Amino acid sequence: MNKDIFEGNWKQLKGKVQEQWGKLTNDDLDVIAGKRDQIAGKIQERYGITKEEAEKQISNWESNHKH
């Protein structure tokens, strides 16, 4: 899933993102606004993981949510 698709579907994906990463707050989701790099940063921050691990989690999640 490329960045444009992520941003374009943000309203539909936002709830699924919060289901996957429950530590993300509504404020986090507003800041993210579908920007993939913001998602990685917030996951890294909230979960105390590396950027690489956050990217890996996002990639795995995207693979499972392709249409």
N, C-alpha and C positions, 0 to 999 in steps of 0.2 A: 504494500500500500504506500503510495507516495504521499508527500507532504500535502499536495493540493487536494487529494481525495480526503485525507484526514481533516483538513480545515473545512472542506466543503460539506462534510458529514458530521461536523462537530456536535450539532444539536442532538442528532440521533445517537452519537457515540458517547456523549458525556456521561450518561447514566451507566453505561457499560464500563467505562473507564473507572468510575467511582466504585462500581461493584468489585472490579479487579483490585484496585488500590484504594481500599477503604480509608486509609489515613489521609487521603487528599480531601481538603475541605472545599466547600462551595466557593470560597474566595480563591483557592488554588485553581479551581476549574475555570473561574472567570479570568484569571491571569493567563492561564494556558491558552484558552480560546482556540483550541485546535492546532496550536503550534507544536510540532513534534519535539523540537529542542526544549521547549518550556516543560513539556510533559516529563522528559528525561530528568531535567533539573529538579523538578518538584518531587519526583519519585526518589531521586537520590537524596534530597534534603529530608523528606519525611521518614524514609526507611533507613537512612544511614548506610547506604550502599554506594558502590563506585558508579561512576558514570557508565562504564562499560557494562556493569551488571544491569543497570537501569535500561540501557539500550537493548540488551539481550532480552529482558522481560518484555519490552515494548514490541520487539520483533516477533517474539513468540506469540504475544497477544494478537498482533496484527495478522499473523498467519492463521489464527483460529477464527478471525472475524472478517475474512475476505468474502466478498459477495460473488 
